[in-house]
Structure formats: C-alpha cells, structure tokens
Amino acid sequence: MAAPDCRQASAVYADRDGAYELRFTPINSEAAAANNRFTLKVLKTSIELDGYVMPSDDPERAVGILMFKCPGGDVTGADLDACTIWRGTVYSANTRGEIDNLQPEAAAAADSILLPGLGRAIRQSQIWGNGKATVAPWDVLAFKECAK
C-alpha cells in the first residue's frame, strides 16, 4: 500500500538504519488539542516514546513533542520538561521532495516525516546509552506500511 492510500492516523514509518519505527494511532476525540498521536519505538529494545502533534499559528506550524515515561495526572511544566526528549516542527514530504506541515490524522499519509534535530536530541537524552538507543536516527523517516 502506498502512503496516499493510507490515512495519517494509520501510517507507519521507519528510519534509514532500521533502528526506529514511528507509528501513528488515531486520537478518536474531537475535543483533543492534538491532531496526531504517535509512538517512536527504538527497535531491539523495550524503549517506546509517546508523541503528539498540535497545530500552532503565527506562523502556522505542526508542532510535535516526544516524551518518555511522563508522569500521569497533575504534572508541572518542570515534570513535562524532564520527560520530554524532543520538541519541534513536524514536516511532511512527498515523493517530489515538497515539504509541508504534517496534516491532521484524517488526511492522506505523508510519504516521509521530517523531525528536525531528532537524532541529536536522542543522543543527548536519558534513552541513549548502553542497553538503550545506540543508533541516532536520521531526521527523516520514510513510509513503511499502513497499520490495520
């Protein structure tokens, strides 16, 4: 199945080294502030990070946040900062190399996802090291499949 035949909410992406898998899942809430939810799995480990993409304006951007083991319930900004691995603009790219903001979950899946600075952020985080992530991902992840 090609990316355009899949909804963003069901798209699965892989990095070029085969060390990471980014999997979108439906939010299933019209009241949610985010317009995409995803997980980033460090393959060959038990590490899985949670991510969300939210719209912002001035200028209009799809802003993502990637977190690891964040506490639940009432949390402070300091709590969220401590468990945030990466934060930045989430771009989509098509097969012609045209870049855009990542579209909401009901849109056709992007051919590639660009997370600027992801590799550097992972190397500087708590998930990096022996028995953890040992390959820094490229900032571009390519469409792999459409989840059922």
DSSP file with accessible surface (Angstrom, degrees, kcal/mol):
  #  RESIDUE AA STRUCTURE BP1 BP2  ACC     N-H-->O    O-->H-N    N-H-->O    O-->H-N    TCO  KAPPA ALPHA  PHI   PSI    X-CA   Y-CA   Z-CA
    1    1 A M              0   0  144      0, 0.0     2,-0.2     0, 0.0     5,-0.0   0.000 360.0 360.0 360.0 135.7    0.0    0.0    0.0
    2    2 A A    >   -     0   0   50      1,-0.1     3,-1.5   143,-0.0     4,-0.2  -0.500 360.0-107.7 -87.2 157.7    1.3    3.5   -0.9
    3    3 A A  G >  S+     0   0    2      1,-0.3     3,-2.2     2,-0.2   106,-1.0   0.891 116.5  57.5 -53.0 -45.6    1.2    6.4    1.5
    4    4 A P  G 3  S+     0   0   78      0, 0.0    -1,-0.3     0, 0.0     4,-0.1   0.747 101.9  57.7 -63.3 -17.1   -1.6    8.3   -0.3
    5    5 A D  G <  S+     0   0  116     -3,-1.5     2,-0.3   103,-0.1    -2,-0.2   0.391 101.6  69.9 -89.2   3.8   -3.8    5.2    0.1
    6    6 A a  S <  S-     0   0    5     -3,-2.2   103,-3.2    -4,-0.2     2,-0.2  -0.920  82.5-120.8-122.1 145.5   -3.4    5.3    3.9
    7    7 A R  B >   -A  108   0A 110     -2,-0.3     3,-2.1   101,-0.2     4,-0.5  -0.585  27.3-119.2 -79.6 150.1   -4.7    7.8    6.5
    8    8 A Q  G >  S+     0   0    2     99,-2.9     3,-1.4    96,-0.3    16,-0.2   0.878 112.6  64.8 -56.6 -35.4   -2.1    9.6    8.6
    9    9 A A  G 3  S+     0   0    1     96,-2.1    -1,-0.3    98,-0.3    97,-0.1   0.647 109.9  37.3 -64.8 -13.5   -3.6    8.1   11.7
   10   10 A S  G <  S+     0   0   29     -3,-2.1   137,-3.4    95,-0.2    -1,-0.3   0.342  89.4 121.4-117.9   4.3   -2.6    4.6   10.5
   11   11 A A  E <   -B  146   0B   0     -3,-1.4    13,-2.7    -4,-0.5     2,-0.4  -0.441  42.5-161.1 -78.4 144.0    0.8    5.3    8.9
   12   12 A V  E     -BC 145  23B   0    133,-2.4   132,-3.4    11,-0.2   133,-1.5  -0.980   9.3-170.1-124.4 136.3    4.0    3.6   10.0
   13   13 A Y  E     -BC 143  22B   0      9,-3.3     9,-2.4    -2,-0.4     2,-0.3  -0.879   5.9-158.9-126.7 156.2    7.4    5.0    9.2
   14   14 A A  E     -BC 142  21B  26    128,-2.3   128,-2.5    -2,-0.3     7,-0.2  -0.968  19.2-120.7-134.1 150.9   11.0    3.7    9.5
   15   15 A D    >   -     0   0    8      5,-1.4     3,-1.4    -2,-0.3   126,-0.1  -0.406  35.3-105.9 -82.6 167.3   14.4    5.3    9.7
   16   16 A R  T 3  S+     0   0  166    124,-0.5    -1,-0.1     1,-0.3   125,-0.1   0.713 117.9  52.8 -70.3 -20.1   17.1    4.5    7.1
   17   17 A D  T 3  S-     0   0   92    121,-0.1    -1,-0.3   118,-0.0    -3,-0.0   0.455 106.6-122.0 -94.2  -2.0   19.1    2.4    9.5
   18   18 A G  S <  S+     0   0   45     -3,-1.4    -2,-0.1     2,-0.1     3,-0.1   0.786  82.5 113.5  67.7  27.5   16.2    0.2   10.6
   19   19 A A        +     0   0   17      1,-0.1    24,-2.2    23,-0.1     2,-0.3   0.601  69.3  42.6-104.3 -14.8   16.7    1.2   14.2
   20   20 A Y  E     - D   0  42B   1     22,-0.2    -5,-1.4    -5,-0.1     2,-0.4  -0.969  55.8-163.0-135.9 149.0   13.4    3.1   14.8
   21   21 A E  E     -CD  14  41B  28     20,-2.0    20,-3.0    -2,-0.3     2,-0.5  -0.997   6.7-161.4-131.5 126.8    9.7    2.8   14.0
   22   22 A L  E     -CD  13  40B   1     -9,-2.4    -9,-3.3    -2,-0.4     2,-0.5  -0.946  14.1-174.3-107.8 120.5    7.3    5.7   14.1
   23   23 A R  E     -CD  12  39B  69     16,-2.6    16,-2.1    -2,-0.5     2,-0.3  -0.971  12.7-149.8-124.4 118.4    3.7    4.6   14.3
   24   24 A F  E     - D   0  38B   5    -13,-2.7    14,-0.3    -2,-0.5   123,-0.1  -0.614  15.4-172.0 -81.8 145.8    0.7    6.9   14.2
   25   25 A T  E     - D   0  37B  44     12,-2.3    12,-0.7    -2,-0.3   -15,-0.2  -0.980  31.4 -94.3-135.4 149.5   -2.5    5.9   16.0
   26   26 A P        -     0   0   39      0, 0.0    10,-0.1     0, 0.0    12,-0.0  -0.303  19.2-153.5 -63.6 144.5   -5.9    7.5   16.0
   27   27 A I        -     0   0   24      8,-0.1     3,-0.1     2,-0.1     9,-0.1   0.825  17.8-160.3 -82.6 -37.7   -6.7   10.0   18.7
   28   28 A N        +     0   0  136      1,-0.1     2,-0.3     2,-0.0     0, 0.0   0.873  53.3 103.0  58.8  39.3  -10.5    9.4   18.5
   29   29 A S    >   -     0   0   63      1,-0.1     3,-0.8     3,-0.0    -1,-0.1  -0.893  53.3-163.8-151.3 122.4  -11.5   12.6   20.2
   30   30 A E  T 3  S+     0   0  207     -2,-0.3    -1,-0.1     1,-0.2    -2,-0.0   0.684  95.3  58.4 -76.4 -15.2  -12.8   15.7   18.6
   31   31 A A  T 3  S+     0   0   96      2,-0.0    -1,-0.2     0, 0.0     2,-0.0   0.524  79.5 116.7 -90.2  -6.0  -12.0   17.6   21.8
   32   32 A A    <   -     0   0   39     -3,-0.8    -3,-0.0     1,-0.1    -4,-0.0  -0.339  61.1-145.1 -66.6 143.5   -8.3   16.8   21.7
   33   33 A A  S    S+     0   0   85     21,-0.1     2,-0.2    -2,-0.0    -1,-0.1   0.794  82.7  74.6 -75.1 -28.4   -5.8   19.7   21.4
   34   34 A A        -     0   0   17     20,-0.2    20,-0.3     1,-0.1     3,-0.1  -0.499  62.5-161.1 -83.7 153.0   -3.5   17.4   19.3
   35   35 A N  S    S+     0   0   34     18,-3.1    70,-1.9     1,-0.3     2,-0.3   0.400  78.0  30.0-113.7   2.1   -4.3   16.5   15.7
   36   36 A N  E     - E   0  53B   0     17,-1.3    17,-2.4    68,-0.2     2,-0.4  -0.971  60.5-165.0-152.8 147.1   -1.9   13.5   15.6
   37   37 A R  E     +DE  25  52B  82    -12,-0.7   -12,-2.3    -2,-0.3     2,-0.3  -0.984  19.9 162.4-129.1 143.2   -0.7   10.9   18.1
   38   38 A F  E     -DE  24  51B   4     13,-2.5    13,-3.2    -2,-0.4     2,-0.4  -0.967  28.1-137.8-152.2 165.0    2.3    8.6   17.5
   39   39 A T  E     -DE  23  50B  22    -16,-2.1   -16,-2.6    -2,-0.3     2,-0.5  -0.948  10.3-150.8-122.1 149.7    4.8    6.3   19.2
   40   40 A L  E     -DE  22  49B   0      9,-2.0     9,-2.8    -2,-0.4     2,-0.5  -0.979  16.0-162.1-120.4 113.1    8.5    6.0   18.4
   41   41 A K  E     -DE  21  48B  51    -20,-3.0   -20,-2.0    -2,-0.5     2,-0.9  -0.835  15.6-142.8 -99.4 130.5    9.9    2.6   19.1
   42   42 A V  E >   -D   20   0B   6      5,-2.5     3,-1.1    -2,-0.5     5,-0.3  -0.858  34.3-131.1 -87.3 105.7   13.6    2.0   19.5
   43   43 A L  T 3  S+     0   0   57    -24,-2.2     3,-0.1    -2,-0.9     4,-0.1  -0.226  85.8  25.9 -62.8 151.2   13.8   -1.4   17.8
   44   44 A K  T 3  S+     0   0  209      1,-0.3     2,-0.3    89,-0.0    -1,-0.2   0.669 116.3  73.5  67.2  18.1   15.7   -4.2   19.6
   45   45 A T  S <  S-     0   0   33     -3,-1.1    -1,-0.3     2,-0.2    87,-0.1  -0.897  87.9-117.2-140.6 176.6   15.0   -2.5   22.9
   46   46 A S  S    S+     0   0  114     -2,-0.3     2,-0.4    -3,-0.1    -3,-0.1   0.350  73.7 122.8 -96.2   7.3   11.9   -2.1   25.2
   47   47 A I        +     0   0   14     -5,-0.3    -5,-2.5    80,-0.1     2,-0.4  -0.552  31.2 167.8 -79.6 125.5   12.0    1.7   24.8
   48   48 A E  E     -E   41   0B  93     -2,-0.4    21,-0.3    -7,-0.2     2,-0.3  -0.992  16.0-157.9-137.3 128.3    8.9    3.3   23.4
   49   49 A L  E     -E   40   0B   0     -9,-2.8    -9,-2.0    -2,-0.4     2,-0.4  -0.778  12.3-132.0-106.2 151.9    8.3    7.1   23.4
   50   50 A D  E     -EF  39  67B  74     17,-2.5    17,-3.5    -2,-0.3     2,-0.3  -0.855  26.7-175.1-104.3 137.1    4.9    8.9   23.2
   51   51 A G  E     -EF  38  66B   0    -13,-3.2   -13,-2.5    -2,-0.4     2,-0.3  -0.949  12.3-172.2-135.0 153.3    4.4   11.7   20.8
   52   52 A Y  E     -EF  37  65B  81     13,-2.0    13,-2.1    -2,-0.3     2,-0.4  -0.978  12.0-150.1-137.9 149.8    1.7   14.3   19.9
   53   53 A V  E     -EF  36  64B   0    -17,-2.4   -18,-3.1    -2,-0.3   -17,-1.3  -0.992  18.7-177.2-122.2 128.3    1.4   16.8   17.1
   54   54 A M  E     - F   0  63B  62      9,-3.1     9,-3.0    -2,-0.4   -20,-0.2  -0.946  26.3-115.9-124.2 145.7   -0.5   20.0   17.7
   55   55 A P  E     + F   0  62B  77      0, 0.0     2,-0.3     0, 0.0     7,-0.2  -0.489  33.9 179.0 -75.8 147.7   -1.3   22.9   15.4
   56   56 A S  E   > - F   0  61B  42      5,-2.0     5,-2.0    -2,-0.2     2,-0.3  -0.951  11.7-144.9-138.6 163.4    0.1   26.3   16.2
   57   57 A D  T   5 +     0   0  136     -2,-0.3     3,-0.2     3,-0.3     5,-0.0  -0.834  58.7  76.0-129.3 169.5   -0.2   29.6   14.4
   58   58 A D  T   5S+     0   0  157     -2,-0.3    -1,-0.2     0, 0.0     2,-0.1   0.971 130.0  16.4  62.5  65.5    1.8   32.7   13.7
   59   59 A P  T   5S-     0   0   79      0, 0.0     2,-0.3     0, 0.0    -3,-0.0   0.630 112.1-119.0 -85.3 162.0    3.2   31.1   11.7
   60   60 A E  T   5 +     0   0  143     -3,-0.2     2,-0.3    -2,-0.1    -3,-0.3  -0.440  49.9 157.3 -65.1 122.1    1.1   28.1   11.1
   61   61 A R  E   < -F   56   0B  93     -5,-2.0    -5,-2.0    -2,-0.3     2,-0.7  -0.986  48.1-123.5-144.3 155.2    3.1   25.0   12.1
   62   62 A A  E     -F   55   0B   4     28,-0.3    28,-3.4    -2,-0.3     2,-0.5  -0.908  37.4-162.5 -97.6 110.3    2.6   21.4   13.1
   63   63 A V  E     -FG  54  89B  43     -9,-3.0    -9,-3.1    -2,-0.7     2,-0.3  -0.858   4.7-162.9-104.3 127.9    4.5   21.3   16.4
   64   64 A G  E     -FG  53  88B   0     24,-3.9    24,-2.1    -2,-0.5     2,-0.4  -0.744  10.9-166.1-111.2 156.8    5.4   17.9   17.9
   65   65 A I  E     -FG  52  87B  25    -13,-2.1   -13,-2.0    -2,-0.3     2,-0.5  -0.995   4.4-162.4-139.1 136.7    6.5   16.7   21.3
   66   66 A L  E     -FG  51  86B   0     20,-2.8    19,-3.0    -2,-0.4    20,-1.6  -0.990  16.3-176.6-124.6 123.5    8.1   13.4   22.0
   67   67 A M  E     -FG  50  84B  24    -17,-3.5   -17,-2.5    -2,-0.5     2,-0.4  -0.874  18.3-151.7-126.6 155.3    8.1   12.1   25.6
   68   68 A F  S    S-     0   0   24     15,-2.7   -19,-0.1    -2,-0.3    58,-0.1  -0.983  75.7 -22.1-131.0 118.9    9.5    9.2   27.6
   69   69 A K  S    S-     0   0  164     -2,-0.4    -1,-0.1   -21,-0.3    15,-0.1   0.889  77.3-176.9  52.3  50.7    7.8    7.9   30.8
   70   70 A b        -     0   0   42     13,-0.1    -1,-0.2     1,-0.1    10,-0.1  -0.536  29.3-109.4 -74.1 143.7    6.0   11.1   31.7
   71   71 A P        -     0   0   67      0, 0.0     2,-0.1     0, 0.0    -1,-0.1  -0.352  32.6-127.5 -69.3 154.1    4.0   11.0   35.0
   72   72 A G        +     0   0   70      2,-0.1     2,-0.0    -2,-0.0     0, 0.0  -0.388  65.7  25.0 -93.1 176.1    0.2   11.0   34.8
   73   73 A G  S    S+     0   0   72     -2,-0.1     2,-0.6     2,-0.1     0, 0.0  -0.325 115.4   5.0  74.0-151.4   -2.3   13.2   36.5
   74   74 A D  S    S+     0   0  173     -2,-0.0     2,-0.3     0, 0.0    -2,-0.1  -0.564  77.7 171.9 -71.2 114.1   -1.5   16.7   37.6
   75   75 A V        -     0   0   47     -2,-0.6     2,-0.2    -4,-0.1    -2,-0.1  -0.913  25.7-128.6-125.0 153.8    2.0   17.5   36.4
   76   76 A T     >  -     0   0   78     -2,-0.3     4,-2.1     1,-0.1     5,-0.2  -0.479  30.9-106.4 -91.3 168.7    4.1   20.7   36.4
   77   77 A G  H  > S+     0   0   49      1,-0.2     4,-2.7     2,-0.2     5,-0.2   0.881 123.7  55.3 -61.0 -35.6    5.9   22.2   33.5
   78   78 A A  H  > S+     0   0   69      2,-0.2     4,-2.1     1,-0.2    -1,-0.2   0.893 105.1  52.4 -65.5 -38.1    9.1   21.0   35.1
   79   79 A D  H  > S+     0   0   67      2,-0.2     4,-1.1     1,-0.2    -2,-0.2   0.927 112.2  45.3 -61.8 -45.0    7.8   17.5   35.2
   80   80 A L  H  X S+     0   0   63     -4,-2.1     4,-0.9     1,-0.2     3,-0.5   0.907 110.8  52.7 -67.1 -40.5    7.0   17.6   31.5
   81   81 A D  H >< S+     0   0  103     -4,-2.7     3,-0.6     1,-0.2    -1,-0.2   0.896 105.9  55.6 -60.3 -38.6   10.3   19.2   30.6
   82   82 A A  H 3< S+     0   0   76     -4,-2.1    -1,-0.2     1,-0.2    -2,-0.2   0.800 114.3  37.8 -66.7 -29.3   12.1   16.4   32.5
   83   83 A b  H 3< S+     0   0    6     -4,-1.1   -15,-2.7    -3,-0.5     2,-0.5   0.438  90.7 107.1-103.8   0.9   10.4   13.7   30.4
   84   84 A T  E <<  +G   67   0B  26     -4,-0.9   -17,-0.3    -3,-0.6     3,-0.1  -0.693  38.7 177.0 -84.0 125.1   10.5   15.5   27.0
   85   85 A I  E     +     0   0B  15    -19,-3.0     2,-0.3    -2,-0.5   -18,-0.2   0.812  67.3   5.3 -93.1 -40.5   13.0   14.0   24.6
   86   86 A W  E     -G   66   0B  12    -20,-1.6   -20,-2.8     2,-0.0    -1,-0.3  -0.997  55.7-179.1-148.2 147.0   12.3   16.2   21.6
   87   87 A R  E     +G   65   0B 135     -2,-0.3     2,-0.3   -22,-0.2   -22,-0.2  -0.980  32.9  98.3-145.8 134.9   10.2   19.2   20.6
   88   88 A G  E     -G   64   0B  21    -24,-2.1   -24,-3.9    -2,-0.3     2,-0.2  -0.989  68.0 -42.2 172.5-174.8    9.9   20.9   17.3
   89   89 A T  E     -G   63   0B  34     -2,-0.3     2,-0.6   -26,-0.2   -26,-0.2  -0.551  46.0-145.0 -77.1 138.3    8.2   21.3   14.0
   90   90 A V        -     0   0    1    -28,-3.4    12,-1.9    -2,-0.2   -28,-0.3  -0.941  20.9-171.6-107.9 118.0    6.9   18.2   12.3
   91   91 A Y  E     -IH 101 114B  56     23,-2.4    23,-2.8    -2,-0.6     2,-0.3  -0.794  12.9-148.7-108.3 153.3    7.1   18.3    8.5
   92   92 A S  E     -IH 100 113B  16      8,-3.1     8,-2.3    -2,-0.3     2,-0.4  -0.847  11.7-163.3-112.1 153.7    5.8   16.0    5.8
   93   93 A A  E     -IH  99 112B  16     19,-2.1    19,-1.7    -2,-0.3    18,-0.9  -0.994   6.0-147.3-135.5 144.9    7.4   15.4    2.5
   94   94 A N    >   -     0   0   40      4,-1.6     3,-2.1    -2,-0.4    16,-0.1  -0.446  41.2 -89.5-101.2-179.3    6.0   13.9   -0.7
   95   95 A T  T 3  S+     0   0  117      1,-0.3    -1,-0.0    -2,-0.2    15,-0.0   0.701 126.5  58.4 -66.1 -17.5    7.9   11.9   -3.4
   96   96 A R  T 3  S-     0   0  175      2,-0.1    -1,-0.3     0, 0.0    -3,-0.0   0.405 119.1-110.1 -88.6  -0.3    8.8   15.1   -5.2
   97   97 A G    <   +     0   0   51     -3,-2.1     2,-0.3     1,-0.3    -2,-0.1   0.571  65.6 152.3  84.0  10.3   10.6   16.4   -2.1
   98   98 A E        -     0   0  103      1,-0.0    -4,-1.6     0, 0.0     2,-0.3  -0.601  34.1-145.4 -78.4 130.8    8.0   19.1   -1.4
   99   99 A I  E     +I   93   0B  95     -2,-0.3     2,-0.3    -6,-0.2    -6,-0.2  -0.766  28.1 154.4-100.8 141.6    7.8   20.0    2.3
  100  100 A D  E     -I   92   0B  89     -8,-2.3    -8,-3.1    -2,-0.3     2,-0.1  -0.926  49.4 -76.9-149.8 171.6    4.7   20.9    4.2
  101  101 A N  E     -I   91   0B  18     -2,-0.3   -10,-0.2   -10,-0.2     2,-0.2  -0.478  61.1 -94.5 -67.0 147.9    3.3   20.9    7.7
  102  102 A L        -     0   0    5    -12,-1.9    -1,-0.1   -40,-0.2   -12,-0.1  -0.485  46.7-130.4 -63.2 132.6    2.1   17.4    8.8
  103  103 A Q        -     0   0   75      5,-0.2     7,-0.1    -2,-0.2    -1,-0.1  -0.434  30.3 -81.3 -85.3 161.0   -1.6   17.2    8.1
  104  104 A P    >   -     0   0   60      0, 0.0     3,-2.0     0, 0.0   -96,-0.3  -0.054  51.2 -93.6 -59.0 166.0   -4.2   16.1   10.6
  105  105 A E  T 3  S+     0   0   37    -70,-1.9   -96,-2.1     1,-0.3   -95,-0.2   0.707 121.0  58.2 -59.5 -25.7   -4.9   12.4   11.2
  106  106 A A  T 3  S+     0   0   70    -98,-0.2    -1,-0.3   -99,-0.1     3,-0.1   0.658  89.7  94.5 -80.5 -12.5   -7.7   12.1    8.7
  107  107 A A  S <  S-     0   0   33     -3,-2.0   -99,-2.9     1,-0.1   -98,-0.3  -0.234  93.2 -80.3 -74.3 165.0   -5.5   13.3    5.8
  108  108 A A  B     -A    7   0A  60   -101,-0.2  -101,-0.2     1,-0.1    -5,-0.2  -0.372  60.1 -96.6 -62.1 143.2   -3.6   11.0    3.4
  109  109 A A        -     0   0    8   -103,-3.2  -103,-0.1  -106,-1.0    -1,-0.1  -0.308  37.0-113.6 -65.1 145.0   -0.4    9.8    4.9
  110  110 A A        -     0   0   12      1,-0.1   -16,-0.2    -7,-0.1     3,-0.1  -0.434  13.1-131.5 -72.9 151.9    2.8   11.6    4.1
  111  111 A D  S    S+     0   0   36    -18,-0.9    32,-2.7     1,-0.2     2,-0.3   0.840  91.5   8.3 -72.1 -33.2    5.5    9.8    2.1
  112  112 A S  E     -HJ  93 142B  27    -19,-1.7   -19,-2.1    30,-0.2     2,-0.4  -0.984  67.2-141.6-145.4 153.6    8.1   10.9    4.6
  113  113 A I  E     -HJ  92 141B   1     28,-2.8    28,-2.7    -2,-0.3     2,-0.5  -0.963  13.0-156.5-116.8 134.3    8.1   12.6    8.0
  114  114 A L  E     +HJ  91 140B  43    -23,-2.8   -23,-2.4    -2,-0.4    26,-0.2  -0.959  12.9 178.3-115.7 120.5   10.8   15.1    8.9
  115  115 A L    >   -     0   0    1     24,-3.0     3,-2.0    -2,-0.5     4,-0.3  -0.836  27.0-141.5-119.1  86.6   11.6   15.7   12.6
  116  116 A P  T 3  S+     0   0   53      0, 0.0   -27,-0.1     0, 0.0    -2,-0.0  -0.247  80.7   6.9 -56.4 128.7   14.5   18.2   12.6
  117  117 A G  T 3> S+     0   0   10    -31,-0.1     4,-2.5   -29,-0.0     5,-0.2   0.509  86.0 129.8  81.6   6.9   17.1   17.6   15.3
  118  118 A L  H <> S+     0   0    0     -3,-2.0     4,-2.5     1,-0.2     5,-0.2   0.933  71.6  49.4 -60.8 -48.0   15.6   14.2   16.4
  119  119 A G  H  > S+     0   0    6     -4,-0.3     4,-2.3    18,-0.3    -1,-0.2   0.931 113.0  46.3 -58.6 -46.8   18.9   12.3   16.2
  120  120 A R  H  > S+     0   0  160      1,-0.2     4,-1.4     2,-0.2    -1,-0.2   0.924 111.8  52.2 -61.7 -42.7   20.8   14.9   18.2
  121  121 A A  H  < S+     0   0   19     -4,-2.5     3,-0.2     1,-0.2    -2,-0.2   0.907 109.7  48.6 -62.9 -40.9   18.0   15.1   20.8
  122  122 A I  H >< S+     0   0    0     -4,-2.5     3,-1.8     1,-0.2    -1,-0.2   0.925 108.0  54.1 -66.3 -41.5   18.0   11.3   21.3
  123  123 A R  H 3< S+     0   0  142     -4,-2.3    -1,-0.2     1,-0.3    -2,-0.2   0.803 112.3  45.5 -62.2 -26.3   21.8   11.3   21.7
  124  124 A Q  T 3< S+     0   0  151     -4,-1.4    -1,-0.3    -3,-0.2    -2,-0.2   0.281 103.3  89.6 -99.2  11.7   21.6   13.9   24.5
  125  125 A S  S X  S-     0   0   25     -3,-1.8     3,-1.4    -5,-0.1   -40,-0.1  -0.505  89.3-102.3-109.4 175.9   18.7   12.2   26.3
  126  126 A Q  T 3  S+     0   0   97      1,-0.3    -4,-0.1    -2,-0.2    -3,-0.1   0.598 114.8  64.1 -69.4 -13.6   18.1    9.6   29.0
  127  127 A I  T 3  S+     0   0    0     -5,-0.2     6,-2.8     5,-0.1     2,-0.4   0.442  84.8  95.3 -92.1   2.9   17.2    6.9   26.4
  128  128 A W  B <   +k  133   0C  64     -3,-1.4     2,-0.2     4,-0.2     6,-0.2  -0.751  62.3  47.6 -96.0 137.6   20.8    7.0   25.0
  129  129 A G  S >  S-     0   0   23      4,-2.4     3,-2.4    -2,-0.4     2,-0.0  -0.785  90.2  -8.7 136.4-173.1   23.5    4.6   26.0
  130  130 A N  T 3  S+     0   0  166      1,-0.3     3,-0.1    -2,-0.2     4,-0.0  -0.316 130.5   9.3 -59.4 128.0   24.4    1.0   26.7
  131  131 A G  T 3  S+     0   0   73      1,-0.3    -1,-0.3    -2,-0.0     2,-0.1   0.523 127.5  67.3  78.2   3.4   21.3   -1.3   26.7
  132  132 A K  S <  S-     0   0   93     -3,-2.4     2,-0.3     1,-0.2    -1,-0.3  -0.240 107.0 -24.4-125.0-145.7   19.3    1.7   25.3
  133  133 A A  B     +k  128   0C   0     -6,-2.8    -4,-2.4     1,-0.1    -1,-0.2  -0.576  54.8 166.4 -71.2 130.6   19.3    3.5   22.0
  134  134 A T        +     0   0   93     -2,-0.3     2,-0.5    -6,-0.2    -1,-0.1   0.360  59.8  66.3-126.3  -0.6   22.8    3.2   20.4
  135  135 A V  S    S-     0   0   57   -116,-0.1    -1,-0.2   -16,-0.0  -118,-0.0  -0.994  75.5-140.5-122.2 123.0   21.9    4.5   16.9
  136  136 A A        -     0   0   29     -2,-0.5   -17,-0.2    -3,-0.1   -16,-0.1  -0.727  29.4-122.5 -80.8 126.4   20.9    8.1   16.4
  137  137 A P        -     0   0    5      0, 0.0   -18,-0.3     0, 0.0     2,-0.1  -0.357  17.8-111.6 -71.0 149.5   18.1    8.2   13.9
  138  138 A W        -     0   0  127      2,-0.2   -23,-0.1     1,-0.1  -121,-0.1  -0.442  32.8-116.2 -64.4 152.7   18.2   10.3   10.7
  139  139 A D  S    S+     0   0   48     -2,-0.1   -24,-3.0   -25,-0.1     2,-0.5   0.537  96.5  73.2 -77.0  -4.1   15.7   13.1   11.0
  140  140 A V  E     - J   0 114B  50    -26,-0.2  -124,-0.5   -28,-0.0     2,-0.4  -0.945  61.6-169.9-113.8 129.8   13.7   11.7    8.0
  141  141 A L  E     - J   0 113B   0    -28,-2.7   -28,-2.8    -2,-0.5     2,-0.3  -0.976  15.2-141.2-118.7 133.7   11.5    8.6    8.4
  142  142 A A  E     -BJ  14 112B  51   -128,-2.5  -128,-2.3    -2,-0.4   -30,-0.2  -0.685  28.3 -93.6 -98.5 147.3   10.1    7.0    5.3
  143  143 A F  E     +B   13   0B  38    -32,-2.7  -130,-0.3    -2,-0.3    -1,-0.1  -0.311  45.2 170.0 -55.8 131.0    6.6    5.5    4.9
  144  144 A K  E     -     0   0B 101   -132,-3.4     2,-0.3     1,-0.4  -131,-0.2   0.746  53.6 -33.2-111.5 -48.0    6.8    1.8    5.6
  145  145 A E  E     -B   12   0B  79   -133,-1.5  -133,-2.4  -135,-0.0     2,-0.5  -0.979  52.1-101.5-166.0 172.4    3.2    0.5    5.8
  146  146 A a  E     -B   11   0B  24     -2,-0.3  -135,-0.2  -135,-0.2     2,-0.1  -0.948  39.1-131.9-110.3 119.6   -0.4    1.2    6.7
  147  147 A A              0   0   24   -137,-3.4  -135,-0.0    -2,-0.5    -2,-0.0  -0.414 360.0 360.0 -68.8 149.2   -1.4   -0.4   10.0
  148  148 A K              0   0  234     -2,-0.1    -1,-0.1     0, 0.0     0, 0.0  -0.482 360.0 360.0 -79.7 360.0   -4.6   -2.3   10.1
